[in-house]
Amino acid sequence: MWDKLESATARIPELERLLSDPAVTGNPREMQRIGRELAELRPVAEVHARYRKVEQELADNLALQDSETDPAMKAMVREEIDRLTSEKDLLAGEIRTLLVPKDPNDEKNILIEIRAGAGGDEASAFAGELFRAYGMYADSRRWKVEILSRSETGLGGTKEVIAMIEGRGAYSRLKYESGVHRVQRVPATEAGGRIHTSTVTVAVMPEAEEVDVQIQQDDLRIDVFRSSGPGGQSVNTTDSAVRITHIPTGLVVQCQDEKSQLKNKSKALKILRSRLYDAEMAKRQSERADLRRAQVGTGDRSERIRTYNFPQNRVTDHRVGLTVHQLSAVLDGGFDPFIDALTSQAQVEALRKTG
C-alpha cells in the first residue's frame, strides 16, 4: 500500500506539468483524463501529508515518554500517544480507501431510464412514483433534473421516462439503482383486497460527452414525424418529433416532448450517445468477468434488486439484505441508507481484491 501511496504522491507534479503542455491542452480527451486523475490524487496527497505529520509527532512523544521523569507530564504524554495512535490508524484506513481504484464515471451526470415492466397499470403507476422519488432525491442534493422523453398511459401512469440528472457525483450515488424494482400492494381498483406484484426496470447510465463517444453522421438515419399523445391523438401540428437510428448497432431513440424539432434532435442524440457509451462499458465489463462478479450492483437489468412492500411498510434491498420499515420516506427520496450500504460493500470488496 505504501509503495502505491508514494508513487501516487510523486505523480502529482508530473500531472500538473502536463496540464500546461500544448500537446495536452489541444486534446480535450487527454485534458479530461489528466484532470480527473489529478482530482483523485490530490486528496490522497493531503491525507498522506497529515499521516506523516502525525507519525512524526507520535515518534517525538514516544521519545519524550522514555526521557520524562515527572509522573504528571508522563501521564499527559501517554494520553497524547494514545490520541495520535488512534488518529494514525484512522488516517491509514482513509488512505486505503482513497487508494481503491475509482470508477472514472463517478463524477458524471446521469441518464436514468425508468420503464413499467410486468403488472400493467400498477407497473405504470409505480414507474411514475419511482421517478418522483428519484426527483426528490436529486432535489435534496441540489441536482438538476431534466426530462428528455416521457410516455404516459391514458390513466396517467408512466410507460417510460428518460431524464438527465445533472450534479457532481450523480453517477457515484445512483449507479447501484440499475435493475428490477418490485412493488407489492393492493391496487385501488382491486375490490377483493388481493396483493398484486408488479415490476419496474431502472437503467442508470453516465452521461456520455462528445469526447467519450464519437458518432459519425453517416451512421445515423434521422426521421421526423408528428408527435402524438396517449391513445395516438396528435398533440402537435408540425413534424417536430424525431427518431434517430444508429445504423451500426440498430439502436433507436425517439423524442417528441418538445415543440422544436431541433430540441428533440438534441435530446435524442444525448440519449443515443449515453446508450452507446453504456453498451461499450458493458462490453468491457463482460471481458473482465472476474471483476464484474466482485462488484456490488453491476447494473444487470435482469437482476431483482429491491422490493417495495406496501402492506408491511417495508423496503428490502436484496443485494445487501437491508430492510427499512419506512416505505413512504424512501418514496420521498430517502434512498441514502441503501446507497450507503451498497457503496460500503463495494469498497470492502475492492479493498479485499487490492489487498
TABEL-V640288 format. One record per residue. N is the residue number from 1. RES is the residue in three letters. SS is DSSP state (@ for helix, = for strand, . for the rest). OMEGA is omega as a letter, one per 20 degrees, with the letter a starting at -180 (* if undefined). D_LAST is the distance of its C-alpha to the last C-alpha in Angstrom with 1 decimal. Layout:
N|RES|SS|OMEGA|D_LAST ; N|RES|SS|OMEGA|D_LAST
This chain:
1|MET|.|a|8.0 ; 2|TRP|@|r|11.8 ; 3|ASP|@|r|12.7 ; 4|LYS|@|a|11.7 ; 5|LEU|@|a|13.6 ; 6|GLU|@|a|16.6 ; 7|SER|@|r|16.9 ; 8|ALA|@|r|16.7 ; 9|THR|@|a|19.4 ; 10|ALA|@|a|21.4 ; 11|ARG|@|a|21.5 ; 12|ILE|@|r|23.6 ; 13|PRO|@|r|26.9 ; 14|GLU|@|r|26.7 ; 15|LEU|@|r|26.3 ; 16|GLU|@|r|29.1 ; 17|ARG|@|a|31.3 ; 18|LEU|@|a|30.7 ; 19|LEU|.|r|31.9 ; 20|SER|.|r|35.3 ; 21|ASP|.|a|35.5 ; 22|PRO|@|r|38.4 ; 23|ALA|@|a|36.6 ; 24|VAL|@|a|33.8 ; 25|THR|@|r|36.1 ; 26|GLY|.|a|38.2 ; 27|ASN|.|a|35.3 ; 28|PRO|@|a|34.4 ; 29|ARG|@|a|31.3 ; 30|GLU|@|r|29.9 ; 31|MET|@|r|30.8 ; 32|GLN|@|a|29.0 ; 33|ARG|@|a|25.8 ; 34|ILE|@|r|25.9 ; 35|GLY|@|r|26.9 ; 36|ARG|@|r|24.0 ; 37|GLU|@|r|21.5 ; 38|LEU|@|r|23.4 ; 39|ALA|@|r|23.4 ; 40|GLU|@|a|19.6 ; 41|LEU|@|a|19.2 ; 42|ARG|@|r|22.0 ; 43|PRO|@|r|20.5 ; 44|VAL|@|a|17.4 ; 45|ALA|@|a|20.0 ; 46|GLU|@|r|22.0 ; 47|VAL|@|r|19.4 ; 48|HIS|@|r|18.5 ; 49|ALA|@|r|22.2 ; 50|ARG|@|a|22.6 ; 51|TYR|@|a|19.8 ; 52|ARG|@|r|21.6 ; 53|LYS|@|r|24.9 ; 54|VAL|@|r|23.9 ; 55|GLU|@|r|22.4 ; 56|GLN|@|r|25.9 ; 57|GLU|@|r|27.8 ; 58|LEU|@|r|26.1 ; 59|ALA|@|r|26.9 ; 60|ASP|@|a|30.5 ; 61|ASN|@|r|30.9 ; 62|LEU|@|r|29.7 ; 63|ALA|@|r|32.3 ; 64|LEU|@|r|34.9 ; 65|GLN|@|a|34.4 ; 66|ASP|@|a|35.3 ; 67|SER|@|a|38.4 ; 68|GLU|.|a|39.6 ; 69|THR|.|a|42.6 ; 70|ASP|.|a|43.7 ; 71|PRO|@|a|42.4 ; 72|ALA|@|r|42.2 ; 73|MET|@|r|40.3 ; 74|LYS|@|r|38.0 ; 75|ALA|@|r|37.2 ; 76|MET|@|r|36.5 ; 77|VAL|@|r|34.1 ; 78|ARG|@|r|32.2 ; 79|GLU|@|r|32.0 ; 80|GLU|@|r|30.7 ; 81|ILE|@|r|28.1 ; 82|ASP|@|a|26.9 ; 83|ARG|@|a|26.8 ; 84|LEU|@|r|24.9 ; 85|THR|@|r|22.3 ; 86|SER|@|a|21.7 ; 87|GLU|@|r|21.6 ; 88|LYS|@|r|19.2 ; 89|ASP|@|r|16.7 ; 90|LEU|@|r|17.4 ; 91|LEU|@|r|16.9 ; 92|ALA|@|r|13.5 ; 93|GLY|@|r|12.5 ; 94|GLU|@|r|14.4 ; 95|ILE|@|r|12.8 ; 96|ARG|@|r|9.2 ; 97|THR|@|a|11.1 ; 98|LEU|@|a|13.2 ; 99|LEU|.|r|10.7 ; 100|VAL|.|a|9.8 ; 101|PRO|.|a|12.1 ; 102|LYS|.|r|15.5 ; 103|ASP|.|a|18.0 ; 104|PRO|.|a|20.8 ; 105|ASN|.|a|23.4 ; 106|ASP|.|a|22.4 ; 107|GLU|.|a|25.2 ; 108|LYS|.|r|27.8 ; 109|ASN|.|r|30.8 ; 110|ILE|=|r|31.0 ; 111|LEU|=|r|33.6 ; 112|ILE|=|r|33.8 ; 113|GLU|=|a|36.0 ; 114|ILE|=|a|37.3 ; 115|ARG|=|r|39.6 ; 116|ALA|=|r|41.6 ; 117|GLY|.|r|40.8 ; 118|ALA|.|r|42.6 ; 119|GLY|.|r|45.1 ; 120|GLY|@|a|47.8 ; 121|ASP|@|r|49.0 ; 122|GLU|@|r|46.5 ; 123|ALA|@|r|43.6 ; 124|SER|@|r|45.2 ; 125|ALA|@|a|45.8 ; 126|PHE|@|r|42.3 ; 127|ALA|@|r|41.0 ; 128|GLY|@|r|43.1 ; 129|GLU|@|a|41.8 ; 130|LEU|@|r|38.2 ; 131|PHE|@|r|38.9 ; 132|ARG|@|a|40.6 ; 133|ALA|@|r|37.6 ; 134|TYR|@|r|35.3 ; 135|GLY|@|r|38.0 ; 136|MET|@|r|38.1 ; 137|TYR|@|r|34.4 ; 138|ALA|@|r|34.7 ; 139|ASP|@|a|37.7 ; 140|SER|@|r|35.8 ; 141|ARG|.|r|33.3 ; 142|ARG|.|r|36.3 ; 143|TRP|.|r|35.3 ; 144|LYS|=|r|38.1 ; 145|VAL|=|r|38.9 ; 146|GLU|=|r|41.2 ; 147|ILE|=|r|42.5 ; 148|LEU|=|a|42.6 ; 149|SER|=|r|44.2 ; 150|ARG|=|r|45.5 ; 151|SER|=|a|47.4 ; 152|GLU|=|r|49.2 ; 153|THR|.|r|51.2 ; 154|GLY|.|a|54.8 ; 155|LEU|.|r|54.0 ; 156|GLY|.|r|51.7 ; 157|GLY|.|a|48.4 ; 158|THR|=|r|45.7 ; 159|LYS|=|a|45.2 ; 160|GLU|=|r|42.6 ; 161|VAL|=|r|41.5 ; 162|ILE|=|a|39.4 ; 163|ALA|=|r|38.5 ; 164|MET|=|r|36.7 ; 165|ILE|=|a|34.7 ; 166|GLU|=|r|34.4 ; 167|GLY|.|a|32.2 ; 168|ARG|.|r|29.2 ; 169|GLY|.|a|26.0 ; 170|ALA|@|a|28.1 ; 171|TYR|@|a|25.8 ; 172|SER|@|a|22.7 ; 173|ARG|@|a|24.7 ; 174|LEU|@|a|26.6 ; 175|LYS|@|a|24.6 ; 176|TYR|@|a|23.8 ; 177|GLU|@|r|27.6 ; 178|SER|.|r|28.2 ; 179|GLY|=|a|29.5 ; 180|VAL|=|r|32.5 ; 181|HIS|=|a|33.7 ; 182|ARG|=|r|36.2 ; 183|VAL|=|r|39.1 ; 184|GLN|=|r|41.3 ; 185|ARG|=|r|44.6 ; 186|VAL|.|r|48.4 ; 187|PRO|.|r|49.8 ; 188|ALA|.|a|52.7 ; 189|THR|.|a|54.9 ; 190|GLU|.|a|54.2 ; 191|ALA|.|a|57.3 ; 192|GLY|.|r|56.1 ; 193|GLY|.|a|53.1 ; 194|ARG|.|r|50.7 ; 195|ILE|.|r|47.0 ; 196|HIS|=|r|45.9 ; 197|THR|=|r|42.4 ; 198|SER|=|r|41.7 ; 199|THR|=|r|38.7 ; 200|VAL|=|r|37.7 ; 201|THR|=|r|35.2 ; 202|VAL|=|r|33.1 ; 203|ALA|=|r|31.5 ; 204|VAL|=|a|29.6 ; 205|MET|=|r|29.3 ; 206|PRO|=|r|28.4 ; 207|GLU|.|r|31.7 ; 208|ALA|.|r|32.1 ; 209|GLU|.|a|33.9 ; 210|GLU|.|r|36.2 ; 211|VAL|.|r|33.8 ; 212|ASP|.|a|31.3 ; 213|VAL|.|r|33.9 ; 214|GLN|.|r|37.0 ; 215|ILE|.|r|39.9 ; 216|GLN|.|a|43.0 ; 217|GLN|@|a|46.2 ; 218|ASP|@|a|47.6 ; 219|ASP|@|a|44.9 ; 220|LEU|=|r|46.2 ; 221|ARG|=|a|49.1 ; 222|ILE|=|r|50.3 ; 223|ASP|=|r|52.8 ; 224|VAL|=|a|54.5 ; 225|PHE|=|r|56.4 ; 226|ARG|.|a|57.7 ; 227|SER|.|a|55.3 ; 228|SER|=|a|56.1 ; 229|GLY|.|r|55.3 ; 230|PRO|@|r|55.0 ; 231|GLY|@|r|57.6 ; 232|GLY|@|a|57.9 ; 233|GLN|.|a|60.3 ; 234|SER|=|r|60.3 ; 235|VAL|.|r|58.8 ; 236|ASN|.|a|59.5 ; 237|THR|.|r|62.5 ; 238|THR|.|r|60.8 ; 239|ASP|.|a|58.3 ; 240|SER|.|r|55.4 ; 241|ALA|=|a|52.8 ; 242|VAL|=|r|50.4 ; 243|ARG|=|r|48.7 ; 244|ILE|=|r|46.4 ; 245|THR|=|r|45.4 ; 246|HIS|=|a|42.7 ; 247|ILE|.|a|44.5 ; 248|PRO|.|a|41.6 ; 249|THR|.|a|39.5 ; 250|GLY|.|r|42.3 ; 251|LEU|=|a|40.6 ; 252|VAL|=|r|43.3 ; 253|VAL|=|a|43.2 ; 254|GLN|=|r|46.2 ; 255|CYS|=|a|47.1 ; 256|GLN|.|a|50.4 ; 257|ASP|.|a|49.9 ; 258|GLU|.|r|51.3 ; 259|LYS|.|a|55.0 ; 260|SER|.|r|54.1 ; 261|GLN|@|a|53.2 ; 262|LEU|@|r|51.3 ; 263|LYS|@|r|49.1 ; 264|ASN|@|r|48.4 ; 265|LYS|@|r|47.6 ; 266|SER|@|r|45.1 ; 267|LYS|@|a|43.4 ; 268|ALA|@|r|43.3 ; 269|LEU|@|r|41.7 ; 270|LYS|@|a|38.9 ; 271|ILE|@|a|38.2 ; 272|LEU|@|a|38.5 ; 273|ARG|@|a|36.2 ; 274|SER|@|r|33.4 ; 275|ARG|@|r|34.0 ; 276|LEU|@|r|33.7 ; 277|TYR|@|r|30.5 ; 278|ASP|@|r|29.1 ; 279|ALA|@|r|30.3 ; 280|GLU|@|r|28.6 ; 281|MET|@|r|25.2 ; 282|ALA|@|r|25.7 ; 283|LYS|@|r|26.6 ; 284|ARG|@|a|23.4 ; 285|GLN|@|a|21.3 ; 286|SER|@|r|23.3 ; 287|GLU|@|r|22.6 ; 288|ARG|.|a|18.9 ; 289|ALA|@|a|19.3 ; 290|ASP|@|r|15.9 ; 291|LEU|@|a|14.5 ; 292|ARG|@|a|17.6 ; 293|ARG|@|a|17.2 ; 294|ALA|@|a|13.8 ; 295|GLN|.|r|15.5 ; 296|VAL|.|r|17.8 ; 297|GLY|.|a|21.3 ; 298|THR|.|a|21.4 ; 299|GLY|.|r|25.0 ; 300|ASP|.|a|26.6 ; 301|ARG|.|r|30.1 ; 302|SER|.|a|31.2 ; 303|GLU|.|r|28.8 ; 304|ARG|=|a|30.5 ; 305|ILE|=|a|28.2 ; 306|ARG|=|r|30.6 ; 307|THR|=|r|33.9 ; 308|TYR|=|a|36.5 ; 309|ASN|=|a|39.0 ; 310|PHE|.|a|42.1 ; 311|PRO|.|a|44.1 ; 312|GLN|.|a|41.2 ; 313|ASN|.|a|40.2 ; 314|ARG|=|r|36.7 ; 315|VAL|=|a|33.7 ; 316|THR|=|r|30.9 ; 317|ASP|=|a|27.7 ; 318|HIS|.|a|26.8 ; 319|ARG|.|a|23.2 ; 320|VAL|.|r|22.1 ; 321|GLY|.|a|25.3 ; 322|LEU|=|r|26.5 ; 323|THR|=|r|30.3 ; 324|VAL|=|r|32.5 ; 325|HIS|.|r|36.2 ; 326|GLN|.|a|37.1 ; 327|LEU|@|a|37.9 ; 328|SER|@|r|40.3 ; 329|ALA|@|r|37.8 ; 330|VAL|@|a|35.2 ; 331|LEU|.|r|37.9 ; 332|ASP|.|r|38.8 ; 333|GLY|.|a|35.4 ; 334|GLY|.|a|33.3 ; 335|PHE|.|a|30.2 ; 336|ASP|@|r|27.8 ; 337|PRO|@|r|26.8 ; 338|PHE|@|a|25.6 ; 339|ILE|@|r|24.0 ; 340|ASP|@|a|22.1 ; 341|ALA|@|r|20.9 ; 342|LEU|@|r|19.8 ; 343|THR|@|r|18.1 ; 344|SER|@|a|16.2 ; 345|GLN|@|r|15.2 ; 346|ALA|@|r|14.1 ; 347|GLN|@|r|11.9 ; 348|VAL|@|r|10.3 ; 349|GLU|@|a|9.9 ; 350|ALA|@|r|8.5 ; 351|LEU|@|a|5.8 ; 352|ARG|@|a|5.2 ; 353|LYS|@|a|5.5 ; 354|THR|@|r|3.8 ; 355|GLY|.|*|0.0
